[in-house]
């Protein structure tokens, strides 16, 4: 019975990992893609519009 208790944690972790990958793959594209693209575009637009003023004078 030691081999069963040794195999249970890796099997459970593998099942969880497979479920995670399936969930990630299913959430790509589809109706969510437009919302995700819009969110990324807005963040990139804000990042590009914010520019640091050059430092004058100095050390």
Secondary structure by P-SEA (a helix, b strand, c coil): caaaaaaaaaaaaaaaaaaaaaaaaaaccccaaaaaaaaaaaaaaaaaacccccccccc
